Amino acid sequence: MKILVVGGGGREHAIIKKIKENPNVKEIFALPGNGGIAADATCVDIKATDLSGVKDFAVKEHVDFAVVAPDDPLVLGMVDELEAAGIPCFGPNKRAAIIEGSKAFSKELMKNFDIPTAKYQTFDDFTGASAYVSENPVPIVIKADGLALGKGVIIAETHDEALNALKTIMKDKLFGDSGNRVVIEEFLEGPEVSVLAFTDGERIVPMISSMDHKRAFDGDIGPNTGGMGVIAPNPYYTKEIAERAMNDIFLPTLKAMNSLGRPFKGCLYFGLMITADGPKVIEYNCRFGDPEAQAVLPLLESDLLEIMMDVREGKLDSSKVRFSGDFTCCLVLASKGYPKAYEKGFAISWNDEETRDIFVAGAKLENNCLVTNGGRVLGITKKGGTLKEAIDKAYKAAESINFKNKYFRKDIGHKALKVLREV
C-alpha cells in the first residue's frame, strides 16, 4: 500500500512510525514532512494547506490511503478534496472539523446539548468584549475563535491583563483573522486531562489519557506553547471520571454532531478539566493532539492503519484497539526563546540507539545534516513499567541529544508523580 500523511511535525512523525509497523505498507509520503521524518518516509515539499497540490500528488502517485493530521487542512476541507478525487482518508470532513475551527461553534454546541463546559460569552466587537471582562471576576479566559497553532488562549489574572489580551487578539491581530471573534470564559479550576478518541461517527473508543504541559517554564508559568511535554496515562483520569466523561461528554458530543448533520469520523480530542462538579470540556480538537500523540501512540499495541481504515469505513471495533499497561513520558526539546523569538540552523546530534524514540518536529536537512528549524525541535518518548521509570529514561536521553540553545522543562510529569504517591 501507498500511504500519504499530510503534515510535518512531531505528531506526524509519531503517526508515520506507527503506520510503518503494518506489513502491507510499502511506501509512505509525508507532505511536507521534515528533515527527521525523511528517515521514515518520502518527504514532498507541498504545503499541508495546499488542497489542490496535495490532491494532485495523491492522484498522480495512486495513493491507497491518506491521513490528514493537522488542524488547518482539516478545517479547510482537505478530506473532502481527497475523497472527491477517490482517495480514502482518515480525518473529519470540513463540516465536522468546525468543532475545532470555531470555538464559538463548539461552545454553542455544548450549550445547546447540555455538555458540561465553562460559562461563556462570544464577542466580535472590542468594546462589548472589554465591557464584559471589566464586569466579571478574574482570572478570566480569553480565546481567539479560530485556529491559532494551539496558542490562542490567554488566562488573564487581572482586568488589565484581560483588556490587554483583547487588544492583542482583536486589534493587533496577533492570530490574524482567527481573532476577529473571541470567546470569553469563566476560569475553571482542577487538573487537566487530554483524551484522544477514535470515532466513526457512531462508535467512540477513547485512547489512553494523557497530561500535557502547556506553559513554557517549570512550575507551569510563562506563556502558553504548543506543548512542552506529556505523560500518559493521566493519574487524575480515574475509572469513575472516565465513565462520567463517556456518558456526559463523549457520547453526547457524537449525538450532537450527528443531529446537526456533521457526523465526525477520525480522531476527536477532548481537553477536559476535572472540576469539583465533575469533568468539563475546555476544548475540542478535530485531530490527534501534538505532543499528546507522541506519548499515546507508542502505547498502542494494535495496528494503527487498520483502525484508521475501520474508522473511515464506519466499522470501528473497540476490541481491535488495545493499549499496553506501561507509562510514557514525552519530553519536548525546544529552541531557547520559544514560543517567542528564537534562532534556527543549529546542528542536531544524538546516539543512534535513541532514534526509535525520537519524533522530529522543527528540523530540516542541510548538506545531509539535521539542523534546527522551529521552536519545538523534537520530542523524545520513553516507556516504563512505572511513570518514574519513563520520566527518568526521557531525561537521561535528553542529555545525549545536542544542539545549540537546547531548552526543555525540568518538571514534566512531576505533578503526576505526586498524585500517584498520594493514591
C-alpha positions as CSV (number, residue, x, y, z in Angstrom):
1,M,0.0,0.0,0.0
2,K,1.0,3.6,-0.6
3,I,0.1,5.9,2.3
4,L,0.1,9.7,2.3
5,V,0.4,11.6,5.6
6,V,-0.4,15.3,5.5
7,G,1.7,17.4,7.9
8,G,5.2,17.9,9.0
9,G,5.6,17.9,12.8
10,G,6.3,15.5,15.7
11,R,2.7,14.3,15.7
12,E,3.0,13.3,12.0
13,H,6.3,11.5,12.8
14,A,4.7,9.5,15.5
15,I,1.8,8.6,13.2
16,I,4.2,7.6,10.4
17,K,6.4,5.4,12.7
18,K,3.2,3.6,13.9
19,I,1.8,3.1,10.4
20,K,5.2,1.6,9.2
21,E,4.5,-1.3,11.5
22,N,1.8,-2.5,9.1
23,P,3.5,-5.2,6.9
24,N,1.3,-4.2,3.9
25,V,2.7,-0.6,3.8
26,K,5.3,-0.3,1.0
27,E,5.7,3.4,0.8
28,I,4.8,6.5,2.9
29,F,4.7,10.0,1.6
30,A,4.9,12.9,4.0
31,L,3.6,16.3,2.7
32,P,5.6,18.3,3.5
33,G,7.3,16.2,6.3
34,N,10.6,17.5,7.7
35,G,14.3,16.6,7.9
36,G,13.7,14.0,10.6
37,I,10.6,12.4,9.1
38,A,12.7,11.9,5.9
39,A,14.3,8.9,7.7
40,D,11.0,7.1,7.8
41,A,9.0,8.5,4.7
42,T,9.5,10.2,1.4
43,C,9.1,13.9,2.0
44,V,7.5,16.0,-0.7
45,D,7.6,19.8,-0.5
46,I,3.9,20.5,-0.8
47,K,2.3,22.6,2.0
48,A,-0.2,20.9,4.2
49,T,-2.7,23.6,3.4
50,D,-2.3,23.3,-0.4
51,L,-5.5,21.4,-1.1
52,S,-5.2,21.1,-4.8
53,G,-1.4,20.4,-4.7
54,V,-1.9,17.5,-2.2
55,K,-4.8,16.1,-4.2
56,D,-3.0,16.2,-7.5
57,F,0.0,14.5,-5.9
58,A,-2.1,11.8,-4.3
59,V,-3.9,11.0,-7.6
60,K,-0.6,11.0,-9.6
61,E,1.0,8.6,-7.2
62,H,-2.1,6.4,-6.9
63,V,-2.1,6.7,-3.1
64,D,-4.2,4.0,-1.4
65,F,-5.0,5.8,1.8
66,A,-4.3,9.3,3.2
67,V,-4.1,10.6,6.8
68,V,-4.8,14.3,7.3
69,A,-3.2,15.1,10.6
70,P,-3.0,18.9,11.2
71,D,-6.0,21.2,12.1
72,D,-5.5,23.8,9.3
73,P,-6.0,21.4,6.3
74,L,-8.9,19.6,8.1
75,V,-10.7,22.9,8.7
76,L,-10.1,24.0,5.1
77,G,-11.6,20.7,3.7
78,M,-8.6,18.6,2.8
79,V,-10.5,15.4,3.5
80,D,-13.4,16.5,1.2
81,E,-10.9,17.3,-1.6
82,L,-9.1,14.0,-1.4
83,E,-12.3,11.9,-1.0
84,A,-13.8,13.6,-4.0
85,A,-10.7,12.5,-6.0
86,G,-11.2,8.9,-4.9
87,I,-8.5,8.9,-2.2
88,P,-9.8,7.3,1.0
89,C,-9.0,9.4,4.1
90,F,-8.7,9.3,7.8
91,G,-9.9,12.6,9.3
92,P,-13.1,14.6,9.6
93,N,-14.6,16.5,6.7
94,K,-14.9,20.2,6.7
95,R,-18.4,20.3,8.2
96,A,-17.2,18.2,11.2
97,A,-13.8,19.9,11.6
98,I,-15.6,23.1,12.6
99,I,-15.7,21.7,16.1
100,E,-12.1,22.9,16.4
101,G,-12.2,25.5,13.6
102,S,-14.6,27.7,15.6
103,K,-14.6,27.9,19.4
104,A,-17.9,29.8,19.2
105,F,-19.4,26.9,17.3
106,S,-18.2,24.4,19.8
107,K,-19.4,26.4,22.8
108,E,-22.8,26.8,21.3
109,L,-22.9,23.1,20.6
110,M,-22.1,22.3,24.3
111,K,-24.7,24.8,25.5
112,N,-27.5,23.5,23.3
113,F,-26.8,19.9,24.0
114,D,-26.1,20.2,27.8
115,I,-22.5,19.1,27.5
116,P,-20.7,20.4,30.7
117,T,-18.3,23.3,30.0
118,A,-17.4,26.7,31.4
119,K,-19.9,29.6,31.2
120,Y,-19.0,31.9,28.4
121,Q,-19.9,34.8,26.1
122,T,-18.9,35.4,22.5
123,F,-18.0,38.8,21.0
124,D,-17.0,40.2,17.7
125,D,-16.6,43.8,18.8
126,F,-13.8,45.0,21.1
127,T,-16.0,47.5,23.0
128,G,-18.5,44.8,24.1
129,A,-15.8,42.4,25.0
130,S,-14.0,45.0,27.1
131,A,-17.1,45.9,29.0
132,Y,-17.8,42.2,29.7
133,V,-14.4,41.4,31.1
134,S,-14.5,44.6,33.2
135,E,-17.7,43.5,34.8
136,N,-16.7,39.9,35.6
137,P,-14.3,38.4,38.1
138,V,-10.7,37.4,37.3
139,P,-9.0,35.1,36.5
140,I,-10.8,35.0,33.2
141,V,-10.1,33.1,30.0
142,I,-9.8,34.9,26.6
143,K,-9.8,32.7,23.4
144,A,-9.4,33.6,19.8
145,D,-12.3,32.0,17.9
146,G,-10.3,30.4,15.1
147,L,-7.2,28.3,14.8
148,A,-4.0,29.8,16.4
149,L,-1.4,26.9,16.5
150,G,-2.6,25.9,20.0
151,K,-1.6,29.4,21.4
152,G,-4.9,31.3,21.0
153,V,-5.8,31.0,24.7
154,I,-4.9,33.6,27.3
155,I,-5.6,33.2,31.0
156,A,-5.8,36.8,32.4
157,E,-5.1,37.1,36.1
158,T,-6.1,40.8,36.3
159,H,-8.6,43.0,34.5
160,D,-5.7,44.9,32.9
161,E,-4.3,41.7,31.6
162,A,-7.7,40.7,30.2
163,L,-8.1,44.1,28.4
164,N,-4.6,43.8,27.0
165,A,-5.3,40.3,25.8
166,L,-8.4,41.5,24.0
167,K,-6.4,44.3,22.3
168,T,-3.6,41.9,21.3
169,I,-6.1,39.5,19.8
170,M,-8.8,41.7,18.3
171,K,-6.9,44.9,17.4
172,D,-3.3,44.0,17.0
173,K,-4.4,40.7,15.2
174,L,-1.8,38.5,16.9
175,F,-3.6,35.5,15.5
176,G,-4.8,37.1,12.3
177,D,-8.5,36.7,11.3
178,S,-8.8,34.0,13.9
179,G,-9.1,36.8,16.4
180,N,-12.0,38.6,14.7
181,R,-14.2,37.0,17.3
182,V,-13.4,36.0,20.8
183,V,-14.9,33.6,23.4
184,I,-14.6,34.8,27.0
185,E,-15.0,32.1,29.6
186,E,-15.1,31.7,33.3
187,F,-11.9,30.3,34.8
188,L,-12.3,26.7,35.8
189,E,-10.1,25.1,38.5
190,G,-8.9,21.5,38.6
191,P,-6.5,19.1,36.9
192,E,-6.5,19.0,33.1
193,V,-6.8,15.8,31.2
194,S,-6.4,15.2,27.4
195,V,-8.3,12.3,25.9
196,L,-7.9,11.3,22.2
197,A,-10.6,9.1,20.8
198,F,-11.2,7.1,17.6
199,T,-14.7,7.6,16.3
200,D,-16.5,6.5,13.2
201,G,-19.4,8.8,13.9
202,E,-21.5,6.2,15.7
203,R,-19.0,4.5,18.0
204,I,-16.2,6.0,20.0
205,V,-13.2,4.4,21.5
206,P,-11.1,6.5,23.8
207,M,-7.3,6.1,23.8
208,I,-5.1,6.2,26.9
209,S,-5.5,9.5,28.7
210,S,-2.6,12.0,29.0
211,M,-1.4,15.1,30.8
212,D,0.0,17.9,28.6
213,H,2.3,20.7,30.0
214,K,1.4,23.9,28.0
215,R,3.3,26.6,29.8
216,A,6.8,27.4,28.7
217,F,8.6,27.2,32.1
218,D,8.9,25.0,35.1
219,G,6.1,25.3,37.6
220,D,3.5,25.9,34.9
221,I,4.4,29.5,34.4
222,G,5.2,31.6,31.4
223,P,3.3,31.9,28.0
224,N,1.3,29.1,26.5
225,T,3.1,26.9,24.0
226,G,2.1,24.1,21.7
227,G,3.1,21.8,24.5
228,M,6.4,21.2,26.3
229,G,5.8,17.6,27.3
230,V,3.3,14.9,28.0
231,I,2.9,11.9,30.3
232,A,0.4,9.0,29.8
233,P,-1.8,7.8,31.3
234,N,-3.0,10.7,33.4
235,P,-3.5,9.6,37.1
236,Y,-6.3,12.1,37.5
237,Y,-8.4,10.3,34.9
238,T,-9.8,7.6,37.2
239,K,-12.3,4.9,36.1
240,E,-15.1,6.9,37.6
241,I,-14.2,10.0,35.8
242,A,-13.8,8.1,32.5
243,E,-17.3,6.7,32.9
244,R,-18.8,10.2,33.5
245,A,-16.8,11.6,30.6
246,M,-18.2,8.9,28.3
247,N,-21.8,9.4,29.4
248,D,-21.9,13.2,29.9
249,I,-19.4,14.3,27.2
250,F,-18.2,11.8,24.6
251,L,-21.4,10.2,23.5
252,P,-23.5,13.4,23.7
253,T,-20.9,15.1,21.5
254,L,-21.2,12.5,18.8
255,K,-25.0,12.6,19.1
256,A,-24.9,16.4,18.9
257,M,-22.7,16.5,15.8
258,N,-24.9,13.8,14.1
259,S,-28.1,15.8,14.8
260,L,-26.6,18.8,13.1
261,G,-25.7,16.9,10.0
262,R,-22.0,17.0,10.9
263,P,-21.0,13.4,11.7
264,F,-17.4,13.2,12.9
265,K,-15.1,10.5,11.7
266,G,-11.5,10.5,12.8
267,C,-9.6,11.4,16.0
268,L,-11.6,13.6,18.3
269,Y,-9.6,15.3,21.0
270,F,-11.3,16.2,24.3
271,G,-9.5,18.7,26.5
272,L,-11.1,18.2,30.0
273,M,-10.9,19.9,33.3
274,I,-11.7,17.8,36.3
275,T,-13.7,20.2,38.4
276,A,-15.4,19.7,41.8
277,D,-18.6,19.2,39.7
278,G,-17.0,16.6,37.5
279,P,-15.3,16.7,34.1
280,K,-16.0,19.7,31.9
281,V,-14.9,20.4,28.3
282,I,-12.2,23.0,27.9
283,E,-11.8,22.5,24.2
284,Y,-12.3,20.1,21.3
285,N,-9.7,19.4,18.7
286,C,-10.5,17.6,15.4
287,R,-7.3,15.6,15.3
288,F,-4.5,14.0,17.3
289,G,-3.0,16.3,19.8
290,D,0.6,17.3,19.5
291,P,2.6,16.3,21.5
292,E,-0.1,14.1,23.1
293,A,0.1,11.7,20.1
294,Q,3.8,11.3,20.8
295,A,3.0,9.9,24.2
296,V,-0.1,7.9,23.5
297,L,0.6,6.2,20.1
298,P,3.7,4.4,21.4
299,L,1.4,2.6,23.9
300,L,-0.9,1.4,21.1
301,E,-0.5,-2.3,20.6
302,S,-2.9,-2.6,17.8
303,D,-2.4,-1.8,14.1
304,L,-3.0,1.9,13.7
305,L,-3.6,1.8,10.0
306,E,-6.2,-0.9,10.3
307,I,-8.0,1.2,13.0
308,M,-7.9,4.2,10.7
309,M,-9.3,2.3,7.8
310,D,-12.1,0.9,10.0
311,V,-12.9,4.4,11.2
312,R,-13.2,5.6,7.6
313,E,-15.4,2.7,6.7
314,G,-17.7,3.1,9.7
315,K,-16.9,-0.2,11.4
316,L,-14.8,0.8,14.4
317,D,-14.4,-2.2,16.7
318,S,-13.3,-1.5,20.3
319,S,-11.9,-5.0,20.6
320,K,-9.3,-4.1,18.0
321,V,-8.0,-1.1,19.9
322,R,-5.6,-2.3,22.6
323,F,-3.0,-0.4,24.7
324,S,-0.2,-1.6,26.8
325,G,-0.2,-1.1,30.6
326,D,3.0,0.9,30.5
327,F,3.6,4.5,31.1
328,T,5.2,7.0,28.7
329,C,6.9,10.4,29.1
330,C,7.4,12.6,26.0
331,L,9.8,15.4,26.7
332,V,9.9,18.3,24.2
333,L,13.3,19.7,23.3
334,A,12.8,23.3,22.1
335,S,14.8,26.2,20.9
336,K,15.6,28.7,23.7
337,G,13.2,31.6,23.4
338,Y,10.2,29.6,22.2
339,P,7.3,30.4,21.9
340,K,8.6,33.9,21.2
341,A,11.8,34.7,19.2
342,Y,14.4,32.0,18.7
343,E,17.4,31.2,16.5
344,K,17.5,28.4,13.9
345,G,20.0,26.5,11.9
346,F,22.0,24.6,14.6
347,A,23.2,21.1,14.0
348,I,21.4,18.3,15.9
349,S,23.1,15.1,17.1
350,W,22.0,12.1,19.1
351,N,23.0,8.5,19.8
352,D,21.7,6.1,17.1
353,E,20.2,4.0,19.9
354,E,17.8,6.9,20.6
355,T,16.5,7.2,17.0
356,R,13.5,4.9,17.6
357,D,12.2,7.0,20.4
358,I,12.6,10.4,18.8
359,F,9.9,12.3,16.9
360,V,11.2,15.2,15.0
361,A,9.1,18.4,14.7
362,G,11.2,21.5,13.8
363,A,14.2,20.4,11.9
364,K,15.4,20.3,8.3
365,L,18.3,18.7,6.4
366,E,21.2,20.9,5.2
367,N,24.1,19.1,3.5
368,N,22.9,15.8,4.9
369,C,23.0,17.3,8.4
370,L,19.9,17.7,10.6
371,V,19.5,21.3,11.8
372,T,17.0,23.1,14.0
373,N,14.2,24.8,12.1
374,G,11.5,25.5,14.6
375,G,10.5,26.3,18.2
376,R,9.7,22.8,19.2
377,V,12.6,20.8,17.7
378,L,11.8,17.3,18.7
379,G,10.1,15.1,21.3
380,I,11.7,12.1,22.9
381,T,9.3,9.5,24.3
382,K,10.3,6.7,26.7
383,K,8.3,3.9,28.1
384,G,8.5,2.4,31.6
385,G,6.7,0.0,33.9
386,T,6.2,2.9,36.2
387,L,5.8,6.6,35.4
388,K,9.0,7.5,37.2
389,E,10.9,5.0,35.1
390,A,9.6,6.5,31.9
391,I,10.4,10.1,33.1
392,D,13.9,9.1,34.2
393,K,14.6,7.5,30.8
394,A,13.3,10.5,28.9
395,Y,15.5,13.0,30.9
396,K,18.5,10.7,30.6
397,A,18.1,10.5,26.8
398,A,17.6,14.3,26.6
399,E,21.1,14.8,27.9
400,S,22.5,12.8,25.0
401,I,20.8,14.9,22.4
402,N,22.7,18.1,21.5
403,F,22.0,21.3,19.6
404,K,22.8,24.9,20.4
405,N,20.2,26.7,22.5
406,K,18.5,23.5,23.5
407,Y,15.8,24.1,26.1
408,F,13.4,21.8,28.0
409,R,11.3,21.9,31.1
410,K,12.8,20.1,34.1
411,D,9.5,19.1,35.7
412,I,7.5,17.2,33.1
413,G,5.4,14.6,35.0
414,H,6.3,15.8,38.5
415,K,2.7,16.7,39.3
416,A,1.5,13.3,38.1
417,L,4.2,11.5,40.2
418,K,2.9,13.4,43.3
419,V,-0.6,12.3,42.6
420,L,0.5,8.6,42.2
421,R,2.2,8.8,45.6
422,E,-0.9,10.0,47.2
423,V,-3.2,7.2,46.0
